[in-house]
Amino acid sequence: MWTVAKREIGSYFKSPIAYVLIGLFILLISIFFWPRLQGSRGDFISILGDMGFFLIFIVPILTMKILAEDRKNGTEVLLMTSPTSLFKIVLGKFIAAYTVFLVITIISLIYPIIIVIFSGAFTIQLAGGYLGFLLLGGAFISIGVLASASTENQIIAAIISFVALLVMWVADTLSASVGGVVGTVLTWISLISRYQVFTKGILGFAEVIYLISFTAIILFLTVRLIERRRWTQG
């Protein structure tokens, strides 16, 4: 698992993709939200919500090649026949993508640090917001990994991931207008409503469990998808 993770992390940082995504993410925060960072430390909570929205665009690019490239190059067969379990391989690739996300998150801390220095103490609301952001990122990346496993075309993988994440983002809003069973389902799969709990300074145990469980289930489905393809292809 760690061997896979190290190799994938190396591939991210040996190519421009990691640096481009990190630079793009930080640039978006700097350009659009720097004026709002001049206020009180609480102002950054709203920025955390917008940072979550940025992930809809960042994550599909980050994860699009993670498994699709192996399938396109024919190296997926080697993964399937590897002595390492398929789950550990998928988990290793998830860890690699999540590591890049962690780097982005750590760099973004410069903004709340500046606010804390000039405005006061670090609040539980800000800490909770970042915890929620880390959990949300994991859930989003797991969806991207599943999308990448579903096709050998990286562009298609990115589109599938983007659409899925966009649905997750607006699910709570759609559920109110749709209603019925569909509305209930949309409310249940809404990741954003759980994330918003953290930005309110509430460290909800149920929300933590939900986001972690969601990530684990999606990774499990990714493994099952690859295993199913292995058996159908003989």
ZIHU-V328580 format. One record per helix or strand of 2 or more residues. SS is the DSSP state (@ for helix, = for strand). FROM is the first residue (numbers start at 1). LEN is the number of residues. If there is no record, write none. Layout:
SS_FROM_LEN ; SS_FROM_LEN
This chain:
@_2_13 ; @_17_17 ; @_35_4 ; @_43_21 ; @_68_6 ; @_76_5 ; @_86_34 ; @_124_26 ; @_154_25 ; @_180_10 ; @_192_8 ; @_205_28
